[in-house]
Amino acid sequence: MSTPRTALTSSGRRLPSAALSLVMAATMLLMAPSSADAAGSSGGDGRYVNSTCGALGYTTDNRIRNETVSNGAARLQVFYSRSKNANCAQLINLTGSSTHMTVRIERSSNTGDYAVDSGSYSSYAGAVILTDAGSSCINLGWYINSGGGWRYNVHCG
């Protein structure tokens, strides 16, 4: 018999999986751009580019993260280029059909530098780029098919 999934709150209390799902849904709504932002938006040193990281010159040698997320629905890929001094992230759709997707990259230091792409895609969301990467860490957020998450302090320049 399986145990229901739970998460711990900051006070150490357990959240049942239904409450965890509500928290994740609220987080993803905050992460998505408003309708006025169209598909992509950015702030500070972040930018959205309607292309793949590979088409922008990032290679597998530059890839620092390549993981399957959201129960196999997507692949989160993150690249870093020393010559560009930038990080690039994209979310690859593995479902085989068009679905709502969001990918976000931001500086961990909460400087207001971010880029996000959100929309209904059959292949990928992104590329989102954070320039002037320097020695700062990045946070990554994603959402696909009513599931998503965050990775914090990824690749500290």
Secondary structure, DSSP 8 states (H G I E B T S, - for coil): -----EEE-TTS-EEEHHHHHHHHHHHHHHHS--GGG-SEEEETTEEE-SS-TGGGT--GGGEEEEEEETTTTEEEEEEEETTTTEEEEEEEE-SSS-EEEEEEEEETT-SS-EEEEEEEESSEEEEEEEE--TT--EEEEEEETTEEEEEEEE---
